[in-house]
Amino acid sequence: MKHGLFVRKKIEVNTDPQRRCYNGCHFSSEMVWTGWTLICPYTELAVAKDTMESFQKINPSREYKIEEVEE
């Protein structure tokens, strides 16, 4: 059985109906989570957990999770 390490991050989405943007600033926007993306598969769960902890320390604003993936 393999385990996959997944990541997602928050991005700013322009919610203004007129799509206004002034010098990179939106008239109205909101922060939303992206979908989960597989970073890499692991055969050992302990290695996946160790890697996830390291990535979380490097990028605390992102979310990480480990799930079983098909071989």
NUMI-990347 format. One line per 2 residues: number of its first residue (from 0); their letters; for each residue x, y, z of N, C-alpha, C, CB. Coordinates in steps of 0.02 Angstrom, whole numbers, plus 50000, padded with zeros to 5 digits. Glycine has a CB too. Example, Ala and Ser with C-alpha at 12.3 -4.5 7.8 and 13.67 -1.06 7.14 Angstrom:
BEGIN
0> AS> 50660 49716 50390 50615 49775 50390 50660 49835 50390 50565 49776 50452; 50642 49888 50354 50684 49947 50357 50645 50002 50394 50704 49970 50286
//
This chain:
BEGIN
0> MK> 50042 49941 50000 50000 50000 50000 50045 50062 50000 49952 50000 50061; 50028 50110 49959 50066 50173 49956 50026 50229 49989 50082 50191 49883
2> HG> 50063 50278 50014 50033 50337 50045 50056 50397 50004 50053 50344 50121; 50010 50443 49993 50026 50503 49956 50026 50564 50001 49977 50513 49899
4> LF> 50074 50608 49990 50077 50672 50026 50045 50725 49981 50151 50691 50044; 49993 50757 50008 49955 50807 49971 49964 50876 50002 49881 50788 49968
6> VR> 49957 50928 49962 49964 50997 49985 49909 51040 49955 50034 51025 49968; 49891 51093 49990 49847 51145 49963 49866 51211 49995 49772 51128 49975
8> KK> 49850 51266 49962 49867 51332 49988 49809 51380 49977 49930 51359 49953; 49811 51437 50012 49761 51488 50003 49783 51537 49949 49748 51526 50070
10> IE> 49735 51555 49907 49749 51605 49855 49696 51659 49858 49752 51572 49785; 49713 51717 49833 49665 51773 49831 49627 51770 49765 49701 51841 49838
12> VN> 49561 51774 49770 49518 51772 49711 49480 51838 49706 49468 51712 49714; 49483 51869 49647 49447 51931 49635 49372 51916 49631 49472 51965 49569
14> TD> 49333 51945 49676 49260 51933 49677 49220 51993 49652 49239 51916 49747; 49254 52043 49625 49220 52102 49600 49185 52085 49534 49270 52161 49591
16> PQ> 49120 52097 49527 49085 52082 49464 49115 52118 49404 49012 52100 49471; 49145 52177 49415 49175 52214 49359 49249 52197 49350 49167 52289 49371
18> RR> 49275 52151 49391 49344 52127 49387 49396 52183 49394 49355 52091 49320; 49380 52235 49433 49425 52291 49442 49487 52271 49481 49390 52349 49477
20> CY> 49544 52297 49460 49608 52285 49493 49651 52347 49484 49643 52221 49465; 49672 52377 49539 49712 52438 49536 49780 52425 49569 49675 52497 49571
22> NG> 49832 52428 49530 49900 52417 49555 49906 52351 49593 49922 52475 49600; 49873 52299 49567 49876 52233 49598 49828 52223 49656 49944 52221 49622
24> CH> 49788 52273 49672 49739 52268 49727 49669 52263 49698 49744 52329 49776; 49632 52212 49718 49564 52203 49694 49515 52246 49734 49543 52130 49698
26> FS> 49462 52269 49700 49410 52308 49734 49377 52265 49788 49357 52333 49683; 49364 52202 49772 49339 52154 49823 49368 52086 49805 49260 52152 49825
28> SE> 49389 52050 49857 49418 51984 49846 49409 51942 49909 49493 51990 49829; 49424 51878 49903 49421 51833 49960 49477 51781 49952 49351 51799 49966
30> MV> 49497 51753 50009 49547 51701 50010 49512 51634 50009 49594 51708 50072; 49532 51590 49963 49502 51523 49958 49558 51471 49953 49455 51518 49896
32> WT> 49543 51410 49976 49590 51355 49972 49589 51325 49902 49575 51301 50025; 49647 51307 49876 49652 51272 49813 49633 51199 49825 49724 51278 49781
34> GW> 49629 51161 49772 49617 51089 49779 49680 51054 49803 49593 51059 49713; 49671 50993 49828 49728 50954 49851 49769 50929 49791 49705 50894 49895
36> TL> 49835 50935 49796 49881 50913 49743 49930 50862 49773 49919 50973 49712; 49938 50807 49738 49985 50756 49760 50057 50780 49748 49973 50689 49722
38> IC> 50097 50781 49801 50167 50800 49795 50208 50739 49774 50194 50829 49861; 50204 50685 49813 50239 50624 49796 50213 50565 49837 50315 50633 49807
40> PY> 50217 50505 49809 50195 50445 49845 50252 50415 49887 50169 50392 49795; 50234 50382 49940 50283 50349 49984 50259 50278 49998 50292 50389 50051
42> TE> 50307 50233 50006 50288 50164 50023 50284 50156 50099 50339 50114 49994; 50319 50197 50137 50318 50193 50209 50283 50253 50239 50390 50187 50237
44> LA> 50236 50240 50284 50197 50293 50315 50241 50338 50359 50140 50263 50357; 50289 50309 50394 50333 50348 50437 50373 50400 50398 50380 50302 50475
46> VA> 50396 50381 50340 50434 50428 50297 50389 50484 50273 50466 50391 50237; 50328 50467 50255 50280 50518 50232 50264 50567 50288 50215 50484 50208
48> KD> 50254 50543 50349 50240 50587 50406 50299 50632 50421 50222 50546 50468; 50360 50605 50418 50420 50645 50430 50427 50700 50378 50482 50600 50430
50> TM> 50415 50683 50315 50419 50732 50261 50365 50786 50270 50411 50698 50193; 50305 50766 50289 50250 50813 50299 50268 50863 50354 50185 50776 50316
52> ES> 50297 50839 50409 50317 50883 50463 50370 50933 50440 50344 50843 50523; 50418 50910 50400 50470 50955 50374 50440 51008 50329 50524 50915 50337
54> FQ> 50396 50988 50283 50364 51035 50238 50322 51086 50276 50321 50999 50187; 50288 51064 50329 50245 51108 50369 50287 51161 50404 50205 51068 50420
56> KI> 50347 51143 50425 50392 51191 50457 50416 51243 50407 50452 51156 50489; 50429 51221 50345 50454 51267 50293 50398 51313 50268 50483 51227 50235
58> NP> 50337 51285 50259 50280 51323 50232 50221 51319 50280 50260 51296 50162; 50222 51357 50335 50167 51351 50384 50100 51377 50359 50186 51389 50446
60> SR> 50098 51415 50304 50034 51441 50279 49998 51390 50235 50046 51504 50240; 50030 51334 50219 49998 51283 50178 49975 51225 50221 50047 51258 50123
62> EY> 49927 51186 50195 49903 51127 50230 49927 51065 50195 49825 51128 50234; 49944 51015 50235 49969 50951 50209 49928 50895 50238 50045 50942 50225
64> KI> 49921 50841 50200 49887 50782 50225 49916 50720 50191 49811 50787 50214; 49907 50663 50224 49930 50599 50197 49869 50555 50187 49983 50564 50244
66> EE> 49863 50526 50128 49808 50480 50112 49835 50420 50075 49754 50515 50071; 49798 50365 50078 49816 50307 50039 49803 50320 49966 49778 50245 50064
68> VE> 49849 50297 49923 49842 50305 49851 49846 50237 49818 49896 50352 49822; 49815 50231 49761 49816 50168 49725 49885 50156 49695 49763 50167 49670
70> E> 49904 50094 49692 49970 50077 49665 49967 50071 49590 49996 50012 49695
//
